[in-house]
Amino acid sequence: MTEFDSYQEKVRGFMNPKVLESSADTFLNALMGLSGEVGEMQDAVKKAWFHDGELDLEKLDKEAGDVLFYITLYCISRNRQLADI
């Protein structure tokens, strides 16, 4: 089992089993979650860039991890392995 496979199983374990019963629900959850997390990254950069704030790279790292979570969930919805995309 690769690290990608192991991570994918961990993501599956975090999910509500009822959502995982439907590939359509899993797909929508993945895309909506991904959009939200990327939006949070964009907002942090926007605030730092246009409002003279300091860019919080730790926050961006956390959000990048959340993006990976939702990309992995997308793979689950498509019955694909993370390592294959």
C-alpha positions in Angstrom: 0.0 0.0 0.0 1.4 3.4 -1.0 1.3 6.5 1.1 -1.4 7.8 -1.3 -3.5 4.7 -0.7 -3.1 5.0 3.0 -4.1 8.7 2.9 -7.1 7.9 0.7 -8.3 5.3 3.3 -7.9 7.9 6.1 -10.1 10.4 4.1 -12.7 7.7 3.5 -12.7 7.1 7.3 -13.4 10.8 8.1 -16.5 10.9 5.8 -20.1 10.3 6.8 -20.9 6.8 5.5 -24.2 8.0 4.2 -22.4 10.5 1.9 -20.1 7.7 0.6 -23.1 5.6 -0.3 -23.8 7.9 -3.2 -21.0 8.7 -5.7 -23.0 11.8 -6.7 -23.2 13.1 -3.1 -19.5 12.3 -2.7 -18.7 14.1 -5.9 -20.7 17.2 -4.9 -19.2 17.3 -1.5 -15.7 17.1 -3.0 -16.2 19.9 -5.5 -18.0 22.2 -3.0 -15.3 21.6 -0.4 -12.5 22.1 -2.9 -14.0 25.4 -4.1 -14.4 26.6 -0.5 -10.8 25.8 0.5 -9.3 27.4 -2.6 -11.5 30.4 -1.9 -10.0 30.6 1.6 -6.5 30.5 0.2 -7.4 33.3 -2.3 -9.0 35.4 0.4 -5.8 35.2 2.6 -3.6 36.2 -0.3 -6.0 39.0 -1.3 -6.1 40.5 2.2 -2.3 40.4 2.4 -1.8 41.8 -1.0 -4.4 44.5 -1.2 -4.8 45.5 2.4 -1.2 45.6 3.4 -1.5 42.6 5.7 1.0 39.9 6.3 0.6 36.7 4.4 0.0 33.9 6.9 1.9 31.0 5.3 0.9 28.6 8.1 -2.7 29.2 7.2 -2.0 28.6 3.6 -0.3 25.4 4.4 -3.4 24.3 6.4 -5.7 25.2 3.6 -3.5 23.4 1.1 -3.9 20.2 3.2 -7.7 20.7 3.1 -7.4 21.1 -0.7 -5.6 17.7 -0.8 -8.4 16.2 1.3 -11.1 17.3 -1.2 -9.0 16.2 -4.2 -8.8 12.8 -2.6 -12.5 12.8 -1.9 -13.0 13.6 -5.6 -10.9 10.5 -6.5 -13.1 8.4 -4.2 -16.2 9.7 -5.9 -14.8 8.7 -9.2 -13.6 5.3 -8.0 -10.0 6.3 -8.8 -6.8 6.1 -6.8 -5.1 9.4 -5.9 -1.9 8.1 -7.2 -3.5 7.7 -10.7 -4.4 11.3 -11.3 
